[in-house]
Amino acid sequence: MIDLGALLREHVYVALAAGSAVEGETAVVLAGYAAHRGYASLSVVIGLAAVLNFAWDQFYFLLGHWQGERLLARIPRLRIAVARLEPRIRRHRHLIIPAMRFMYGLRLAGPIALGITRVPWLEFLALNALGAVVWACTFALLGYAFGEGVSVLVGRAAHYESHALLAILLGGVLFALWHWWRRRRAKGEARAAL
C-alpha cells in the first residue's frame, strides 16, 4: 500500500502548488494537516496557499479583462454565470471579490466576470489579496485543527495517518462530486422547464 504519510512528508509544498491549480481547498487542508504533523511550516503553508490563490485569481481576472468577449462567445456556461453575476457585481463587488473563493462555482467564473465587468484593477488587486489571505488561513487552520482533533481522539495519530489523509481526500472528492451532481440536476431541471 502507498504510504501517504511519506508522500506528504516529502512533497507537501509540491502537492499544495499542484492542488491549488485544481481544487485548492483540499490541498490546503492537507497541507495544514501536514503542518500539524510537523512535515511543513504552517506559516509557509498559509503564505504559499495565499500567494497561489491570489495569483490564479489575478490571472483569471486579467483573462476576463482582455479576452472576456471571446471567452463568452466560446463558453456558454461562462456566459450564463457572468449574466447571473453581473447585477450582483455592480451592487456588491466589494463583498464579492474577497468572498468569491468561498463560493463554490465562482472560483473560475468570479474573477473572469469581474474582469469582464471592468472592475478597477487596483481595487480587485487589494480585495483579492485580502480574500486570498483569509481563505488560506481558514483552510490551513482547518487542516491543522483536524490534525489536532485526530491527535486528541486517537492519541498517537501516526498509526492512523494514512486513514486521516484518505478521509480528507475522500471528503474533498465527495464535496466536488456533490456540487457536480447538483449542477447537472439543475441543468436537467432547466431543460425540462423549457
Summary of the structure (lengths in Angstrom):
residues: 194
radius of gyration: 18.6
end to end distance: 50.3
largest distance: 57.1
contacts: 618
relative contact order: 0.15
helix: 88%
strand: 0%
